[in-house]
Amino acid sequence: MTQQVIDERIKQAQRKGLSVYLLTGSLTLMLLLGFFAWLLLVKGHSLVVAPQDVANEAKVKHIAGVAWVGDRHIYTLGGEVNIEIAADTFEPANLVLNAESPSTILVTLLPSPGVINASASSTAENFGLLAARNQWFLNNELIHVGANLTHSVPAGNYQLRVSNPFFNDVTQELSLARAQHLSLSPVLVPIHGSINIHSQPQGAQVSINGRSVGLTPIEVELAGGEHEVVVSKTNFQTVTDKVNIVLSDTLPSRNYRLAAKLGVLRISAQPSDGLLLIDNIEQPLGAVELAINRDHKVEYRKAGYSQFRQNIRVTADETRPLEITLKPEFGTLVINSNVPAEVNINGKRVGKIPYNGRLSAVTQTIQLSLGGYRSVTRSIVPVANKTKSLTITLLTEFAARRQEGKALFVDSLGINMRQFKGNALTLGSVANETGRRRNEHRVDVDFSRRFWVSAQEITVSQFAAALNGKTPKSSKLPVTGISWLQAAQYCNWLSEQEGLPLFYRFSAGRYLGADALSAGYRLPTEAEWEWLAKKSNRASSTRYVWGNQDTIPHDAGNFADSSRKSEQAIVLQNYTDKHKGLAQVGSFKADRIGLFDMAGNVSEWVHDYYTNAFPDMSQRHIDYLGAATGDSWVYKGGNYQSGRVRELRVAYREFGSGGKPEVGFRIARYDN
């Protein structure tokens, strides 16, 4: 071998040793790095187990998570770790470890409870049914109700008692260790007692639990429990009862009042909507159970029919039919009234007053009605086979409202009405009266009826209230520019508001005439107007409202004074009333009878037709309404355009039909 070869082998050996050294160093380095990573990443926990007597026996079991589990040490590598610690006769404990868990952990194991298994028994025949009522008490605390008991309790000493109302109590002393299962079989001894049974009437047969034991009164000895008692007697209803002999009551007593057996009375009736009473107790038609062998008072009645009464008996187990038919009853009713009103009975028109009719003897609703009068409704029951009289007084709607104390509608409008009773008067003017005109006819009149007149002329606001309820701004000026027909229609509207019969008759806006007997609102008659202006509260008739002197007194009324010179050629001299045109109603003082503006302000429509024909002067006219026909109407009194004294005379009259700026009106009506 040459030196060269030897050198080469030496070099190869050197290179091989170096590789070994390098490999060994790498492995050592990796081990060192792994050890330091372990120290940095792994977390250890120590377990301390209590109680002390099981500390060495407890076993630790790894359930979930990344961890190494030793005897009492646990090493985790992050995340949650679930472990279980268990020992004999103790309940296992579950523990969850995470990054927040401490390094030393105390685990206390709880003792496993003892278990009591108890099943009671008895020699009683029906114990299987009665055992469900067993009550189980532990240290006098109720823990269960039922035939058997399974109950867990901590180890210790106890008193167990089983109680049943039909048995004597059984008590046992117990000593339970940890996790001990204790089986018990207490034997319940039945209690004994007796049932004392009486009945009214006595001598009833008694059966207990299906066995006949004798007749009442009787006392029967029995074991504790629930017993079925049956008491029966001929012709009486059988009584079935449950009687318990229990520990708290071993000598129960019963006294049964036996009800007579029932028969059935099946009742039908015509009409079928009457009232059925049996022994004064209301019953429905059909089958009714009744006690046997005694009388039962059966009554059936319906208003307007004869009544059924009968005493009836039924026998045991009998179904007795009873058919009842009532006969209708009628009475005679006589109805009278102060007016010939229409008669309606139960909503059906039957005639007029006087009424005499035969009606069913039930409640009848009577209504009397007549135009212009308040209808009256009464209820009355005619008396069977007899005559009954009824008198009903009808009042006009107006009178009825007054009787009720209701305010008049005109009052709500501010219209003040005054009542008067006229006396004999001659209308018109004497032949030599200064300023007399040919149409001022002399007519003798008188009055039989009281009448009412408005103290003032109707105002703009009062008249506007009738125009679809649209009332302009309050105005106390007298309404003017309206026709006679409009004034008459306003009077009818007022009558409608107060339920008075209409005085004026219209059809489709056409005037047909007046109802002289009506007490509805109207225009004053010319006779009434003149009586008010020149005769009322006076010793004799006067030419003017203020008297007979031709000189106009101060503030006598609103006439054409000098302020109207620019409006008309003729005015009154030496008189000033401070009003160039219309004045508000009531601006001047009232006359001697309390009426305003009779002398002036506006002339006033009156009821009468105007005619140039001479009236009948051969007689005195009572409640005179003027001419029967005409094509225009009279208006009376001076106005703010009156510039001549002769126009202010009471007898002065003008006529027309259409509206005029100087003509208004006041209202009137008869008292009845």
Phi, psi and omega per residue, in radians:
M1 nan 2.304 -3.074
T2 -1.497 2.899 3.126
Q3 -1.109 -0.563 -3.126
Q4 -1.155 -0.692 -3.133
V5 -1.199 -0.732 3.141
I6 -1.062 -0.730 -3.133
D7 -1.126 -0.689 -3.122
E8 -1.130 -0.719 3.125
R9 -1.143 -0.646 3.111
I10 -1.084 -0.705 -3.131
K11 -1.166 -0.681 3.117
Q12 -1.114 -0.703 3.121
A13 -1.125 -0.679 -3.138
Q14 -1.125 -0.724 -3.128
R15 -1.157 -0.646 3.123
K16 -1.164 -0.688 3.123
G17 -1.155 -0.668 3.130
L18 -1.089 -0.705 -3.135
S19 -1.108 -0.698 3.119
V20 -1.098 -0.777 -3.136
Y21 -1.064 -0.716 -3.124
L22 -1.150 -0.724 -3.138
L23 -1.139 -0.758 3.141
T24 -1.098 -0.722 -3.139
G25 -1.132 -0.673 -3.135
S26 -1.132 -0.780 3.138
L27 -1.078 -0.721 3.134
T28 -1.095 -0.726 -3.129
L29 -1.110 -0.724 -3.135
M30 -1.133 -0.688 3.095
L31 -1.101 -0.720 3.130
L32 -1.130 -0.749 3.134
L33 -1.121 -0.729 3.119
G34 -1.089 -0.681 -3.139
F35 -1.123 -0.760 -3.138
F36 -1.195 -0.619 3.069
A37 -1.095 -0.694 3.068
W38 -1.010 -0.794 -3.124
L39 -1.109 -0.604 -3.079
L40 -1.432 -0.673 -2.981
L41 -1.703 -0.586 -3.062
V42 -1.432 2.365 3.090
K43 -2.014 2.288 -3.116
G44 -1.826 2.561 3.117
H45 -2.286 2.429 3.070
S46 -1.875 2.344 3.130
L47 -1.785 2.359 3.027
V48 -2.047 2.039 -3.048
V49 -1.792 2.331 3.058
A50 -2.171 2.735 0.006
P51 -1.269 2.932 -2.989
Q52 -1.051 -0.592 -3.023
D53 -1.271 -0.161 3.068
V54 -2.058 0.129 -3.065
A55 -1.034 -0.690 -3.087
N56 -1.470 -0.336 -3.087
E57 -1.553 -0.338 -3.043
A58 -1.115 2.459 3.119
K59 -1.932 2.424 3.127
V60 -1.870 2.262 -3.096
K61 -2.197 2.279 3.112
H62 -1.388 2.165 -3.102
I63 -1.773 -0.837 -3.076
A64 -2.757 2.791 3.114
G65 1.685 2.923 3.139
V66 -1.581 1.966 -3.105
A67 -2.876 2.746 2.967
W68 -1.931 2.182 -3.052
V69 -1.958 2.109 3.045
G70 -1.767 -2.765 -3.111
D71 -1.139 -0.936 3.115
R72 -2.265 0.168 -3.101
H73 -2.138 2.524 -3.127
I74 -2.354 2.294 3.123
Y75 -2.080 2.217 -3.095
T76 -2.035 2.666 -3.140
L77 -2.103 0.971 3.118
G78 1.450 2.765 -3.129
G79 1.337 3.076 -3.129
E80 -1.489 2.531 3.126
V81 -2.237 2.287 -3.109
N82 -1.956 2.169 3.136
I83 -2.277 2.827 3.129
E84 -2.211 2.348 3.108
I85 -2.012 2.193 -3.071
A86 -2.418 2.643 3.068
A87 -2.621 2.656 3.138
D88 -1.018 2.439 3.120
T89 1.119 0.285 3.055
F90 -2.230 2.690 3.113
E91 -1.371 2.324 3.124
P92 -1.117 2.614 3.131
A93 -2.045 2.348 3.071
N94 -1.734 2.397 -3.076
L95 -2.291 2.325 3.094
V96 -1.968 2.134 3.137
L97 -1.864 2.473 3.055
N98 -2.587 -2.989 -3.068
A99 -1.095 -0.401 -3.107
E100 -1.559 -0.146 -3.078
S101 -1.231 2.485 3.135
P102 -1.246 2.877 -3.119
S103 -1.296 -0.462 3.100
T104 -2.080 2.184 -3.034
I105 -2.193 2.263 3.099
L106 -1.632 2.193 3.111
V107 -2.080 2.085 3.140
T108 -1.855 2.090 3.120
L109 -1.542 2.401 -3.136
L110 -1.662 2.430 -3.131
P111 -1.084 2.475 3.035
S112 -1.242 2.429 -3.123
P113 -1.278 2.834 2.970
G114 -1.515 2.765 -3.110
V115 -2.169 2.231 3.095
I116 -1.770 2.162 3.023
N117 -2.026 2.021 -3.085
A118 -2.259 2.427 3.093
S119 -2.396 1.961 -3.078
A120 -1.412 2.696 3.093
S121 -2.469 2.899 3.140
S122 -2.817 2.780 3.081
T123 -1.472 -0.113 -3.113
A124 -1.105 2.459 -3.076
E125 -1.107 -0.709 -3.058
N126 -1.788 0.501 -3.077
F127 -1.090 -0.572 3.141
G128 -0.978 -0.600 3.108
L129 -1.416 -0.612 -3.062
L130 -1.416 -0.367 -3.051
A131 -1.112 -0.406 3.139
A132 -1.085 -0.296 -3.131
R133 -1.669 0.163 3.082
N134 -1.080 2.374 3.052
Q135 -2.046 2.223 -3.086
W136 -1.862 2.192 -3.118
F137 -2.060 2.364 3.037
L138 -2.080 2.052 -3.031
N139 0.905 0.770 3.089
N140 1.168 0.256 3.069
E141 -1.936 2.191 -3.127
L142 -1.140 2.172 -3.122
I143 -2.065 -0.242 -3.098
H144 -2.942 2.601 3.007
V145 -2.193 2.142 -3.131
G146 2.763 3.050 -3.069
A147 -1.150 -0.749 -3.077
N148 -2.134 2.877 -3.086
L149 -2.309 2.302 2.901
T150 -2.293 2.070 -2.998
H151 -2.568 2.321 3.124
S152 -1.743 2.369 3.112
V153 -2.528 2.722 3.070
P154 -1.088 2.752 3.086
A155 -0.998 2.473 3.135
G156 2.753 -2.989 -3.112
N157 -1.809 2.360 -3.066
Y158 -2.457 2.811 2.988
Q159 -2.039 2.111 3.138
L160 -1.875 2.266 3.127
R161 -2.266 2.333 3.039
V162 -1.969 2.295 -3.059
S163 -2.259 2.458 3.089
N164 -2.518 2.316 -3.045
P165 -1.033 -0.309 -3.094
F166 -1.797 0.067 -3.078
F167 -2.393 2.825 3.034
N168 -1.312 2.554 3.136
D169 -1.137 2.595 3.028
V170 -2.147 2.256 -3.101
T171 -2.170 2.385 3.104
Q172 -2.338 2.489 3.052
E173 -1.607 2.353 -3.061
L174 -2.174 2.583 2.993
S175 -2.307 2.021 -3.048
L176 -1.955 2.325 3.019
A177 -1.650 3.023 3.113
R178 -1.075 2.300 3.051
A179 1.111 0.287 -3.141
Q180 -1.411 2.378 3.032
H181 -1.817 2.040 -3.063
L182 -1.965 2.174 3.132
S183 -1.865 2.308 -3.110
L184 -2.244 2.643 3.109
S185 -2.393 1.274 3.138
P186 -1.179 2.489 3.129
V187 -1.865 2.122 -3.119
L188 -1.629 2.300 -3.123
V189 -1.759 2.180 -3.104
P190 -1.097 2.548 2.983
I191 -1.465 2.904 3.096
H192 -2.292 2.603 3.112
G193 -2.823 -2.785 3.132
S194 -2.609 2.657 3.089
I195 -1.910 2.191 3.136
N196 -1.750 2.059 -3.010
I197 -2.103 2.209 3.046
H198 -2.142 2.838 3.065
S199 -2.621 2.740 3.019
Q200 -2.208 1.977 0.026
P201 -1.317 2.886 3.122
Q202 -1.343 3.041 3.096
G203 1.456 0.318 3.111
A204 -1.437 2.542 3.124
Q205 -1.312 2.346 -3.121
V206 -2.036 2.272 3.010
S207 -2.148 2.388 3.112
I208 -2.167 2.159 -3.125
N209 0.961 0.664 3.087
G210 1.440 0.075 -3.108
R211 -2.046 2.223 3.124
S212 -1.212 2.291 -3.083
V213 -2.102 -0.113 3.107
G214 2.381 -2.916 -3.087
L215 -1.904 2.648 3.088
T216 -1.299 2.560 -0.042
P217 -1.360 2.581 -3.074
I218 -2.679 2.593 3.039
E219 -2.135 2.235 -3.049
V220 -2.156 2.190 3.094
E221 -1.429 2.360 -3.072
L222 -2.570 2.751 3.020
A223 -1.302 2.807 3.101
G224 -1.041 2.571 3.128
G225 2.526 -3.082 3.116
E226 -1.665 2.209 -3.041
H227 -2.151 2.367 3.110
E228 -1.549 2.113 -3.118
V229 -1.940 2.233 3.100
V230 -2.116 2.182 -3.137
V231 -2.075 2.189 -3.068
S232 -2.434 2.637 3.121
K233 -2.732 2.525 -3.122
T234 -0.994 2.362 3.129
N235 1.200 0.221 3.067
F236 -2.211 2.705 3.139
Q237 -1.307 2.395 -3.138
T238 -1.266 2.437 3.117
V239 -1.927 2.252 3.053
T240 -2.061 2.314 -3.039
D241 -2.486 2.764 3.008
K242 -1.908 2.167 -3.132
V243 -2.158 2.251 -3.120
N244 -1.819 2.326 2.904
I245 -1.773 1.961 -3.062
V246 -2.192 2.931 -3.085
L247 -1.034 -0.599 -3.115
S248 -1.438 -0.254 3.125
D249 -2.608 1.627 -3.098
T250 -1.607 -0.109 -3.100
L251 -2.256 1.055 3.142
P252 -1.171 2.624 -3.121
S253 -2.285 2.471 3.116
R254 -2.328 2.466 3.076
N255 -2.260 1.877 -3.027
Y256 -1.720 2.232 3.038
R257 -1.667 1.870 -3.048
L258 -1.376 2.279 3.108
A259 -1.572 2.482 3.127
A260 -1.051 2.600 3.079
K261 -1.071 2.727 -3.052
L262 -1.861 2.534 2.894
G263 -1.911 3.028 -3.089
V264 -2.093 2.253 3.030
L265 -1.907 2.010 -3.122
R266 -1.748 1.980 -2.972
I267 -1.949 2.293 2.972
S268 -2.180 2.635 -3.051
A269 -2.596 2.643 3.000
Q270 -2.296 2.164 -0.064
P271 -1.186 2.778 -2.994
S272 -1.590 -0.029 -3.078
D273 -1.857 0.506 3.101
G274 -1.518 -2.985 -3.125
L275 -1.898 2.128 3.116
L276 -1.818 2.184 3.080
L277 -2.121 2.258 3.024
I278 -2.142 2.052 -3.047
D279 0.941 0.723 3.077
N280 1.179 0.286 3.095
I281 -2.017 2.259 -3.116
E282 -1.166 2.354 -3.129
Q283 -2.350 2.687 3.038
P284 -1.431 2.753 3.008
L285 -1.143 2.707 -3.111
G286 2.054 -2.658 -3.089
A287 -1.433 2.200 3.128
V288 -2.202 2.188 3.106
E289 -1.412 2.337 -3.110
L290 -2.347 2.624 3.064
A291 -1.148 2.534 -3.073
I292 -1.510 2.860 2.967
N293 1.057 0.538 2.983
R294 -2.646 2.757 -3.112
D295 -1.329 2.446 3.043
H296 -2.139 2.262 -3.128
K297 -1.461 2.018 -3.119
V298 -1.892 2.187 3.116
E299 -2.252 2.451 3.053
Y300 -2.409 2.251 -3.051
R301 -2.519 2.678 3.018
K302 -2.672 2.385 -3.129
A303 -1.004 2.330 -3.137
G304 1.583 0.057 -3.127
Y305 -2.290 2.742 3.037
S306 -1.143 2.689 -3.067
Q307 -1.696 2.478 3.078
F308 -1.738 2.284 3.065
R309 -2.425 2.321 3.115
Q310 -2.843 2.479 3.016
N311 -1.606 2.264 -3.020
I312 -2.336 2.477 3.048
R313 -2.029 2.598 3.008
V314 -2.192 2.714 3.104
T315 -1.874 2.927 -3.070
A316 -1.029 2.352 3.067
D317 1.058 0.345 3.128
E318 -1.661 2.509 2.938
T319 -2.019 1.882 -3.029
R320 -1.836 2.215 3.118
P321 -1.452 2.583 3.065
L322 -2.499 2.052 3.117
E323 -1.879 2.235 -3.081
I324 -2.083 2.293 3.054
T325 -2.237 2.057 3.139
L326 -1.606 2.481 3.093
K327 -1.678 2.357 3.124
P328 -1.151 2.599 3.126
E329 -2.079 2.565 -3.100
F330 -2.309 2.640 3.033
G331 -2.339 2.866 -3.135
T332 -1.732 2.317 3.138
L333 -2.101 2.196 3.092
V334 -1.955 2.174 -3.100
I335 -2.096 2.275 3.077
N336 -2.208 2.763 3.122
S337 -2.650 2.984 3.129
N338 -1.404 -0.193 -3.139
V339 -2.392 2.765 -3.125
P340 -1.352 1.162 -3.049
A341 -1.349 2.772 2.998
E342 -1.364 2.502 -3.110
V343 -1.916 2.157 3.019
N344 -2.048 2.292 3.106
I345 -2.104 2.098 -3.105
N346 0.943 0.705 3.063
G347 1.439 0.049 -3.116
K348 -2.042 2.271 3.132
R349 -1.224 2.248 -3.094
V350 -2.108 -0.061 3.133
G351 2.528 -2.783 -3.134
K352 -2.176 2.875 3.040
I353 -1.185 2.412 -0.034
P354 -1.363 2.549 -3.117
Y355 -2.013 2.409 3.068
N356 -2.455 1.969 -3.077
G357 -2.575 2.790 3.123
R358 -1.741 2.139 -3.025
L359 -2.246 2.678 3.063
S360 -1.073 2.479 -3.062
A361 -1.378 0.949 3.043
V362 -2.208 3.011 -3.132
T363 -1.058 2.150 3.117
Q364 -1.962 2.342 3.113
T365 -1.705 1.977 -3.075
I366 -1.798 2.274 3.057
Q367 -2.253 2.214 3.039
L368 -1.866 2.366 -3.135
S369 -2.543 2.582 3.105
L370 -2.754 2.413 -3.134
G371 -0.938 2.305 -3.131
G372 1.539 -0.048 -3.113
Y373 -2.149 2.635 3.068
R374 -1.272 2.122 3.104
S375 -1.099 2.563 -3.135
V376 -2.182 2.321 3.115
T377 -2.061 2.314 3.112
R378 -2.317 2.638 3.027
S379 -1.970 2.362 -3.102
I380 -2.580 2.586 3.092
V381 -1.955 1.927 3.075
P382 -1.051 2.598 3.131
V383 -1.636 2.256 -3.079
A384 -0.970 2.235 3.043
N385 1.086 0.396 3.100
K386 -2.359 2.925 3.128
T387 -1.846 2.307 3.135
K388 -2.167 2.377 -3.095
S389 -1.911 2.542 -3.139
L390 -2.431 2.204 3.093
T391 -2.021 2.188 -3.104
I392 -2.160 2.237 3.102
T393 -1.731 2.173 3.079
L394 -1.667 2.414 3.064
L395 -1.936 2.586 2.979
T396 -1.057 2.704 3.134
E397 -0.980 -0.672 3.130
F398 -1.102 -0.834 -3.123
A399 -1.130 -0.649 3.134
A400 -1.123 -0.743 3.118
R401 -1.125 -0.719 3.117
R402 -1.119 -0.691 3.122
Q403 -1.102 -0.584 3.118
E404 -1.395 -0.043 3.116
G405 1.354 0.299 3.134
K406 -1.406 2.527 3.127
A407 -1.220 2.590 3.057
L408 -1.219 2.613 3.111
F409 -1.090 -0.655 -3.132
V410 -1.077 -0.519 3.100
D411 -1.080 -0.676 -3.120
S412 -1.155 -0.391 3.099
L413 -1.573 -0.064 -3.119
G414 1.448 0.328 3.108
I415 -1.575 2.054 -3.101
N416 -1.697 2.051 -3.120
M417 -1.737 2.455 3.108
R418 -2.144 2.463 -3.068
Q419 -1.710 2.500 3.141
F420 -2.463 2.744 2.978
K421 -2.252 1.880 -3.077
G422 -1.287 2.906 3.032
N423 -2.349 -3.092 -3.004
A424 -0.992 2.483 -3.042
L425 -2.756 2.614 3.006
T426 -1.939 2.091 3.139
L427 -1.304 2.928 3.058
G428 1.404 -2.768 -3.074
S429 -2.334 2.730 3.092
V430 -1.273 2.784 -3.022
A431 -1.066 -0.566 -3.075
N432 -1.704 0.203 -3.127
E433 -1.230 2.265 -3.121
T434 -1.019 2.266 3.105
G435 1.470 0.089 -3.077
R436 -1.082 2.527 3.073
R437 -2.005 2.779 -3.022
R438 -1.191 -0.368 -3.102
N439 -1.520 0.095 -3.118
E440 -1.594 1.214 -3.025
H441 -1.172 2.544 3.077
R442 -1.508 2.051 -3.135
V443 -2.332 2.190 3.094
D444 -1.423 2.232 -3.124
V445 -2.349 2.830 3.013
D446 -2.625 3.022 -3.021
F447 -2.274 2.316 3.078
S448 -1.875 -0.293 -3.041
R449 -2.043 2.404 3.002
R450 -1.199 2.659 3.130
F451 -2.495 2.789 3.124
W452 -1.995 2.549 3.121
V453 -2.407 2.467 3.100
S454 -1.224 2.399 -3.091
A455 -1.172 -0.437 -3.111
Q456 -2.272 2.862 3.054
E457 -1.221 2.620 -3.139
I458 -1.148 2.325 -3.068
T459 -1.597 2.960 3.086
V460 -0.998 -0.803 -3.115
S461 -1.142 -0.733 -3.124
Q462 -1.135 -0.683 3.125
F463 -1.235 -0.659 -3.098
A464 -1.159 -0.386 3.137
A465 -1.058 -0.416 -3.135
A466 -1.495 -0.184 -3.066
L467 -1.564 1.343 3.120
N468 1.002 0.503 3.093
G469 1.276 0.099 -3.114
K470 -1.567 1.901 -3.088
T471 -1.865 2.123 3.109
P472 -1.250 -3.129 3.092
K473 -0.934 2.434 -3.050
S474 -0.856 2.252 3.125
S475 -2.439 2.310 3.114
K476 -1.809 0.166 3.035
L477 -1.249 2.569 3.097
P478 -1.184 2.456 3.104
V479 -1.259 2.380 3.138
T480 -2.380 3.061 3.098
G481 1.301 0.302 3.122
I482 -1.927 2.587 -3.115
S483 -1.354 2.947 3.070
W484 -1.078 -0.702 -3.128
L485 -1.097 -0.687 3.107
Q486 -1.117 -0.696 3.110
A487 -1.117 -0.716 3.129
A488 -1.144 -0.707 3.126
Q489 -1.152 -0.616 3.066
Y490 -1.088 -0.720 3.105
C491 -1.059 -0.747 3.104
N492 -1.093 -0.686 3.124
W493 -1.063 -0.741 3.092
L494 -1.088 -0.696 3.119
S495 -1.072 -0.731 3.125
E496 -1.072 -0.687 -3.127
Q497 -1.135 -0.465 -3.090
E498 -1.899 0.124 3.104
G499 1.246 0.428 3.103
L500 -1.586 2.604 3.053
P501 -1.108 2.481 -3.084
L502 -1.242 2.386 3.125
F503 -1.443 -0.644 -3.086
Y504 -1.803 2.411 -3.126
R505 -1.848 2.183 3.114
F506 -2.196 2.665 3.013
S507 -2.461 2.041 -3.115
A508 0.936 0.684 3.115
G509 1.434 -0.059 -3.116
R510 -1.674 2.285 -3.111
Y511 -1.353 2.233 -3.107
L512 -1.881 -0.312 -3.115
G513 2.449 -2.944 -3.067
A514 -2.189 2.686 3.055
D515 -1.749 1.733 -3.024
A516 -1.104 -0.368 -3.120
L517 -1.533 -0.183 -3.066
S518 -1.221 2.565 3.037
A519 -1.769 0.294 3.129
G520 -1.287 2.957 -3.138
Y521 -1.195 2.577 -3.083
R522 -2.744 -3.130 2.976
L523 -1.491 2.579 3.076
P524 -1.052 2.527 3.009
T525 -1.261 2.803 3.103
E526 -1.086 -0.605 3.122
A527 -1.127 -0.779 3.114
E528 -1.107 -0.747 -3.091
W529 -1.083 -0.816 -3.132
E530 -1.155 -0.664 3.128
W531 -1.084 -0.761 3.124
L532 -1.100 -0.668 -3.016
A533 -1.426 -0.506 -3.025
K534 -2.283 -0.151 -3.048
K535 -2.115 -0.611 -3.055
S536 -1.062 2.311 3.098
N537 1.032 0.547 3.118
R538 -2.264 2.649 3.116
A539 -1.209 -0.616 3.093
S540 -2.631 2.949 -3.084
S541 -1.151 2.560 3.119
T542 -2.061 2.781 3.139
R543 -1.320 -0.626 -3.083
Y544 -2.068 2.916 3.088
V545 -1.056 -0.663 -3.078
W546 -1.496 -0.166 3.139
G547 2.519 -2.617 -3.080
N548 -1.842 -0.199 -3.084
Q549 -1.276 2.468 -3.116
D550 -1.353 -0.340 3.116
T551 -1.330 2.272 -3.088
I552 -1.380 2.147 3.121
P553 -1.132 2.794 3.099
H554 -1.068 2.351 3.114
D555 0.995 0.637 3.115
A556 -1.294 -0.417 3.136
G557 2.910 -3.093 -3.117
N558 -1.704 1.846 -3.135
F559 -2.157 -3.070 3.129
A560 -1.441 1.556 3.103
D561 -1.531 -2.987 -3.049
S562 -1.087 -0.330 -3.136
S563 -1.177 -0.231 -3.130
R564 -1.773 0.237 -3.141
K565 -1.015 -0.576 3.139
S566 -1.334 -0.221 -3.090
E567 -1.777 -0.525 -3.086
Q568 -2.611 2.758 -3.025
A569 -1.347 -0.634 -3.036
I570 -1.910 2.183 3.099
V571 -2.342 2.899 3.095
L572 -1.345 2.364 3.099
Q573 -1.597 2.603 3.053
N574 1.047 0.569 3.055
Y575 -2.512 2.312 3.115
T576 -2.303 2.263 3.116
D577 -2.072 0.013 3.059
K578 1.202 0.316 3.104
H579 -2.329 2.064 3.111
K580 -1.361 -0.647 3.125
G581 -2.112 -2.462 -3.135
L582 -1.138 2.533 3.023
A583 -1.928 2.658 3.041
Q584 -1.064 2.536 3.137
V585 -1.063 2.484 3.137
G586 1.406 0.196 3.133
S587 -1.238 -0.417 3.125
F588 -1.943 2.720 -3.056
K589 -1.123 2.693 -3.138
A590 -1.220 2.742 3.079
D591 -1.385 -2.994 -3.010
R592 -1.165 -0.257 3.123
I593 -1.924 0.178 3.040
G594 1.543 0.210 3.100
L595 -1.733 2.589 -3.098
F596 -1.917 2.509 2.951
D597 1.097 0.494 3.054
M598 -1.207 -0.520 -3.088
A599 -1.445 -0.555 -3.020
G600 -2.752 -2.768 -3.048
N601 1.459 -1.285 2.958
V602 -2.352 2.586 2.961
S603 -1.231 2.834 -2.980
E604 -2.270 2.291 3.028
W605 -1.090 2.418 2.962
V606 -2.053 3.013 -3.019
H607 -1.175 -0.567 -2.849
D608 -1.233 2.455 2.890
Y609 -1.091 2.624 3.038
Y610 -1.682 2.377 3.055
T611 -2.629 2.593 3.051
N612 -1.530 -0.201 -3.132
A613 -1.170 2.540 3.127
F614 -1.275 2.336 3.075
P615 -1.304 2.975 3.084
D616 -1.224 1.953 -3.108
M617 -1.779 0.165 -3.087
S618 -1.497 -0.096 -3.080
Q619 -2.520 2.883 3.033
R620 -1.615 2.167 -3.083
H621 -1.542 2.256 3.136
I622 -1.689 2.274 -3.135
D623 0.901 0.961 -3.000
Y624 -1.193 2.251 3.131
L625 -1.887 0.089 3.129
G626 1.513 -2.852 -3.088
A627 -1.114 2.635 -3.100
A628 -1.353 -0.491 -3.120
T629 -2.397 2.923 3.109
G630 2.909 3.001 3.102
D631 -2.119 0.164 3.041
S632 -2.659 2.992 -3.061
W633 -2.264 2.803 -3.075
V634 -1.484 2.485 2.864
Y635 -2.243 2.574 -2.946
K636 -2.175 2.771 2.996
G637 1.567 2.728 3.099
G638 -1.305 3.021 3.111
N639 -2.613 -3.126 -3.053
Y640 -1.183 -0.135 3.078
Q641 -1.788 -0.003 -3.107
S642 -1.290 1.965 -3.097
G643 -1.922 0.067 3.120
R644 -2.141 2.438 -3.114
V645 -1.104 -0.597 -3.102
R646 -1.082 -0.454 -3.140
E647 -1.307 -0.191 -3.117
L648 -1.643 -0.044 3.120
R649 -1.172 2.574 -3.124
V650 -1.120 -0.588 -3.092
A651 -1.315 -0.258 -3.088
Y652 -1.106 2.345 -3.110
R653 -2.465 2.468 3.047
E654 -2.184 3.041 -3.095
F655 -2.536 2.837 3.126
G656 3.000 -2.988 3.079
S657 -2.506 -0.587 -3.140
G658 -1.504 3.011 -3.117
G659 -1.266 2.563 3.111
K660 -2.370 2.550 -3.096
P661 -1.162 -0.303 -3.103
E662 -1.848 0.125 -3.076
V663 -2.068 2.233 3.035
G664 -2.214 -2.599 3.101
F665 -2.888 2.802 2.907
R666 -2.136 2.941 -3.052
I667 -1.973 2.821 3.111
A668 -2.588 2.978 2.963
R669 -2.901 2.720 3.055
Y670 -1.298 2.656 3.142
D671 -1.212 -0.599 3.113
N672 -2.724 nan nan
